[in-house]
């Protein structure tokens, strides 16, 4: 396999994995919001996920199950951060021309 083609395949697979992990982290944030009275959506209209509040533990319910969901969401966000670091290293060491 050519180096440029290998990098293209890696970049595409990396992108798909990062999107999947982001979606699962956002879904966990919505579950945390449902369990937390201060974050619950009472308007009946769709809202963006309040992931910053979930990460900062601001207004999140203190029960063990909600905190476990919060830790899982933080783990997914850390996985995304690690994925970007890995991609940066691959990009750095692949050199010019792939």
QUIQUI-V710015 format. One record per pair of residues at least 12 apart in sequence whose C-alpha atoms are under 6 Angstrom apart, sorted by the first residue. I is the first residue (numbers start at 0). J is the second residue. D is the distance in Angstrom with one decimal. If there is no record, write none. Layout:
BEGIN
I,J,D / I,J,D
END
This chain:
BEGIN
2,97,5.8 / 3,97,4.7 / 24,72,5.0 / 24,75,5.6 / 27,72,5.7 / 28,50,5.9 / 31,65,5.9 / 35,59,5.2 / 35,60,4.7 / 37,58,5.2
END
